[in-house]
Amino acid sequence: FDEFFGRRSRRGPGRRRGSDLRYDLKITLEEAFSGAEKTVTLEKHQPCSTCKGSGMKPGSAPATCPECGGTGNLRYQQGFFAISRTCHRCAGRGRIIKELCPKCRGSGFELVEKKLEVRIPKGVESGSILRLAGEGEPGEPGAVPGDLHVIIFIEEHPIFQRQGTELLCEIPISFPKAALGAELEVQALDGPVRLKIPAGTQTGKVFKLKGKGMPSLNGHRGDLHIRIFVEVPEKLNAKSRELIEKLAQQEKPENYPLSEAFLNRTKKTQA
């Protein structure tokens, strides 16, 4: 109501906070596992080094706004009411710049390249936002700057797939190892581990290595899930072919329970 009755508010126009900035940062799965320190380079505004953010030519002084007479407000009479509005020429400051800074042309800011250190915590996920307070754009004189929001994107890994704190991978093994059993050395993110493959392991069998997955932000460690698939040789030499043919001659249905069960289901369907 103060504006309608011609009473000017004592409170001046609010100083606007600086805008926030966004930076997309790609990291590896290994960096997300162990944590990392990354240096990011971005362009941002900062107070002009010549005029120190005033927008005025060094050595000059601001002049009283001729539009509002230095009050920062303009009053309009509408019938019985007097309305006060912020002066459009000086934006409520009551002063104007007559001699502009030759470097920033009166804006008070200059564009610079800045390097910042970003700490990547262990267990960070794609889409996580790291906030660097005060590293955004500067605000109006006397106002706080904005923040820098660093968005994390984890690059696709050639071996592991991630689901939260769980890691999955597929490992090929030969037919003899699947049939006879074997002990494999599997590379986890924090080093090699031994995995025992029992005799008769089938394609699709999943083994779980507890505590070998990704860490969470609160310190919990997920599991590593290893899916086996049996690789059949594409080319055979004469000796290998001879041995496999001998094996085929000794095959019995009870040695292949999955195949036998499938044939029985097929027979029931046809019946």
C-alpha positions as CSV (number, residue, x, y, z in Angstrom):
1,F,0.0,0.0,0.0
2,D,3.0,2.3,0.5
3,E,3.3,2.6,-3.3
4,F,-0.3,3.6,-3.8
5,F,-0.3,6.3,-1.1
6,G,3.0,7.8,-2.3
7,R,5.1,6.6,0.6
8,R,8.4,5.4,-0.7
9,S,9.8,2.2,0.8
10,R,13.0,2.5,2.7
11,R,14.1,-0.8,1.3
12,G,16.0,-0.5,-2.0
13,P,15.8,-3.0,-4.8
14,G,17.1,-6.4,-3.9
15,R,20.5,-7.3,-5.1
16,R,20.3,-10.3,-7.4
17,R,22.3,-13.4,-6.6
18,G,24.7,-14.7,-9.3
19,S,23.5,-17.4,-11.7
20,D,24.4,-21.0,-11.2
21,L,26.7,-22.8,-13.8
22,R,26.7,-26.4,-15.0
23,Y,29.6,-28.5,-16.0
24,D,29.3,-32.1,-17.3
25,L,32.2,-34.3,-16.2
26,K,33.0,-37.7,-17.6
27,I,34.9,-40.2,-15.4
28,T,35.9,-43.8,-15.6
29,L,34.3,-46.6,-13.6
30,E,37.7,-47.1,-11.9
31,E,37.6,-43.4,-10.8
32,A,34.1,-43.9,-9.4
33,F,35.3,-47.0,-7.6
34,S,38.4,-45.4,-5.9
35,G,37.4,-41.7,-5.9
36,A,39.5,-39.1,-7.6
37,E,40.6,-35.5,-7.8
38,K,39.8,-33.9,-11.2
39,T,40.7,-30.5,-12.6
40,V,38.0,-28.8,-14.6
41,T,38.5,-25.8,-16.8
42,L,35.6,-23.4,-17.6
43,E,34.9,-19.9,-18.7
44,K,33.1,-17.7,-16.2
45,H,32.6,-14.0,-15.5
46,Q,34.4,-12.3,-12.7
47,P,34.6,-8.6,-11.6
48,C,36.5,-6.6,-14.1
49,S,40.2,-6.3,-13.3
50,T,40.3,-2.7,-14.5
51,C,37.4,-1.1,-12.8
52,K,37.0,-3.6,-9.9
53,G,33.4,-4.3,-10.9
54,S,32.2,-0.7,-10.8
55,G,31.8,-0.4,-14.6
56,M,33.3,3.1,-14.5
57,K,36.5,4.4,-16.1
58,P,39.2,4.4,-13.4
59,G,39.4,7.9,-11.9
60,S,35.9,8.9,-12.8
61,A,32.9,9.2,-10.5
62,P,29.2,8.3,-11.0
63,A,26.7,11.0,-11.7
64,T,23.3,11.6,-10.2
65,C,20.6,10.0,-12.3
66,P,18.8,12.9,-14.2
67,E,15.6,10.8,-14.5
68,C,14.9,10.2,-10.9
69,G,17.1,12.9,-9.3
70,G,19.1,10.3,-7.3
71,T,16.1,8.8,-5.5
72,G,16.1,5.6,-7.5
73,N,12.3,5.8,-7.9
74,L,9.9,7.5,-10.3
75,R,6.5,8.8,-9.0
76,Y,3.4,8.9,-11.1
77,Q,0.1,10.6,-10.2
78,Q,-3.0,8.7,-11.2
79,G,-6.1,10.5,-9.9
80,F,-6.0,10.4,-6.1
81,F,-3.1,7.9,-6.1
82,A,0.6,8.4,-6.4
83,I,2.5,5.4,-7.6
84,S,6.2,5.0,-7.1
85,R,8.2,2.7,-9.4
86,T,11.9,1.8,-9.7
87,C,13.7,4.1,-12.1
88,H,14.4,2.4,-15.4
89,R,17.4,4.4,-16.2
90,C,19.5,3.8,-13.1
91,A,17.7,0.5,-12.0
92,G,17.0,2.0,-8.6
93,R,20.6,2.9,-7.8
94,G,20.1,6.7,-8.1
95,R,23.4,7.1,-10.0
96,I,24.5,6.5,-13.5
97,I,27.9,5.9,-15.2
98,K,28.9,8.6,-17.6
99,E,32.4,7.3,-18.4
100,L,32.4,3.6,-19.1
101,C,35.3,1.3,-18.2
102,P,37.2,0.8,-21.5
103,K,37.6,-2.9,-20.8
104,C,34.2,-4.2,-19.7
105,R,32.2,-1.3,-21.4
106,G,30.3,-0.7,-18.2
107,S,29.2,-4.2,-17.4
108,G,31.6,-4.5,-14.5
109,F,32.5,-8.1,-15.5
110,E,35.0,-9.8,-17.7
111,L,35.1,-13.4,-19.1
112,V,38.1,-15.5,-17.8
113,E,39.2,-19.1,-17.9
114,K,39.3,-20.7,-14.5
115,K,40.6,-24.1,-13.3
116,L,38.9,-25.7,-10.3
117,E,39.7,-28.9,-8.4
118,V,36.7,-31.3,-8.0
119,R,36.8,-34.1,-5.5
120,I,35.0,-37.3,-6.7
121,P,33.8,-39.4,-3.8
122,K,34.0,-43.2,-3.8
123,G,30.8,-44.8,-5.1
124,V,29.5,-41.8,-7.1
125,E,26.9,-42.7,-9.7
126,S,26.0,-41.2,-13.1
127,G,23.7,-38.3,-12.7
128,S,25.2,-37.3,-9.3
129,I,25.5,-33.6,-8.8
130,L,28.5,-32.1,-7.0
131,R,28.0,-28.5,-5.9
132,L,30.9,-26.0,-5.6
133,A,29.5,-23.1,-3.6
134,G,30.3,-19.7,-4.9
135,E,31.9,-20.8,-8.1
136,G,29.1,-19.7,-10.4
137,E,28.5,-16.4,-12.0
138,P,29.0,-13.2,-9.8
139,G,26.0,-11.4,-8.5
140,E,25.2,-7.7,-8.5
141,P,27.6,-5.6,-6.3
142,G,27.1,-6.7,-2.7
143,A,25.2,-9.9,-3.7
144,V,26.5,-13.5,-3.4
145,P,27.7,-15.4,-6.4
146,G,26.0,-18.5,-7.8
147,D,27.2,-22.1,-7.5
148,L,28.8,-24.5,-9.9
149,H,26.9,-27.8,-10.4
150,V,29.2,-30.6,-11.7
151,I,27.1,-33.4,-13.2
152,I,28.9,-36.8,-13.2
153,F,28.7,-39.1,-16.2
154,I,30.5,-42.5,-15.9
155,E,31.9,-43.9,-19.1
156,E,30.9,-47.3,-20.3
157,H,33.3,-50.0,-19.2
158,P,34.6,-52.7,-21.6
159,I,34.2,-55.5,-19.0
160,F,31.8,-54.5,-16.2
161,Q,28.2,-53.4,-16.1
162,R,27.0,-51.5,-13.1
163,Q,23.7,-51.7,-11.3
164,G,23.9,-49.5,-8.2
165,T,26.6,-51.2,-6.0
166,E,26.4,-54.5,-8.0
167,L,28.8,-55.3,-10.8
168,L,28.2,-57.8,-13.5
169,C,30.5,-59.3,-16.1
170,E,30.6,-62.3,-18.5
171,I,33.5,-64.6,-18.7
172,P,34.1,-67.2,-21.5
173,I,35.5,-70.6,-20.7
174,S,36.4,-73.5,-22.9
175,F,34.4,-76.7,-23.1
176,P,37.0,-78.8,-21.3
177,K,37.2,-76.3,-18.4
178,A,33.4,-76.3,-18.1
179,A,33.2,-80.1,-18.3
180,L,36.2,-80.9,-16.0
181,G,36.2,-77.9,-13.7
182,A,38.9,-75.3,-13.4
183,E,40.2,-72.4,-11.2
184,L,40.2,-69.0,-12.9
185,E,41.9,-65.7,-12.1
186,V,39.2,-63.0,-12.4
187,Q,40.1,-59.3,-12.5
188,A,38.0,-57.3,-10.1
189,L,38.3,-53.5,-9.9
190,D,40.6,-53.7,-6.8
191,G,42.7,-56.6,-8.1
192,P,42.7,-60.2,-9.2
193,V,40.6,-62.9,-7.3
194,R,40.4,-66.7,-7.7
195,L,37.2,-68.3,-8.9
196,K,36.6,-72.0,-8.7
197,I,34.5,-73.4,-11.6
198,P,33.0,-76.8,-10.6
199,A,32.8,-79.6,-13.2
200,G,29.7,-79.6,-15.3
201,T,29.3,-75.8,-15.2
202,Q,26.7,-74.7,-17.8
203,T,26.4,-71.5,-19.9
204,G,24.5,-68.9,-17.9
205,K,25.7,-70.0,-14.5
206,V,26.3,-67.0,-12.3
207,F,28.8,-66.9,-9.5
208,K,28.8,-64.2,-6.8
209,L,31.9,-62.8,-5.3
210,K,30.7,-61.1,-2.1
211,G,32.1,-57.6,-1.4
212,K,33.8,-57.3,-4.7
213,G,31.3,-54.8,-6.3
214,M,31.1,-51.0,-6.1
215,P,31.2,-49.0,-2.8
216,S,28.3,-46.9,-1.9
217,L,28.6,-43.3,-0.6
218,N,28.1,-44.6,2.9
219,G,30.8,-47.2,2.7
220,H,28.8,-50.3,1.9
221,R,30.4,-52.6,-0.7
222,G,28.3,-54.5,-3.3
223,D,29.0,-57.8,-4.9
224,L,30.5,-58.9,-8.2
225,H,28.3,-61.3,-10.3
226,I,30.1,-63.4,-12.9
227,R,28.1,-65.0,-15.6
228,I,29.8,-68.0,-17.4
229,F,29.3,-68.9,-21.0
230,V,30.9,-71.9,-22.6
231,E,32.8,-71.1,-25.8
232,V,32.7,-73.7,-28.5
233,P,35.8,-73.7,-30.8
234,E,35.1,-72.5,-34.3
235,K,38.0,-74.4,-35.9
236,L,39.3,-77.8,-35.0
237,N,42.5,-79.5,-36.1
238,A,42.4,-83.2,-37.0
239,K,43.5,-84.4,-33.6
240,S,40.9,-82.3,-31.7
241,R,38.1,-83.4,-34.1
242,E,39.1,-87.1,-33.6
243,L,38.9,-86.7,-29.8
244,I,35.5,-85.0,-29.9
245,E,34.1,-87.6,-32.2
246,K,35.2,-90.3,-29.8
247,L,33.5,-88.4,-27.0
248,A,30.3,-88.1,-29.0
249,Q,30.3,-91.9,-29.5
250,Q,30.3,-92.4,-25.7
251,E,27.6,-89.9,-24.9
252,K,24.6,-91.0,-22.8
253,P,21.3,-89.2,-22.3
254,E,21.9,-89.2,-18.5
255,N,25.0,-87.1,-19.0
256,Y,22.9,-84.3,-20.5
257,P,19.9,-83.9,-18.1
258,L,18.9,-80.5,-19.5
259,S,18.7,-81.8,-23.1
260,E,16.9,-84.9,-21.9
261,A,14.3,-82.8,-19.9
262,F,13.8,-80.6,-23.0
263,L,13.1,-83.6,-25.2
264,N,10.7,-85.0,-22.7
265,R,8.8,-81.7,-22.6
266,T,8.7,-81.6,-26.5
267,K,7.3,-85.1,-26.6
268,K,4.5,-84.2,-24.1
269,T,3.7,-81.1,-26.2
270,Q,3.4,-83.2,-29.4
271,A,1.3,-85.8,-27.7
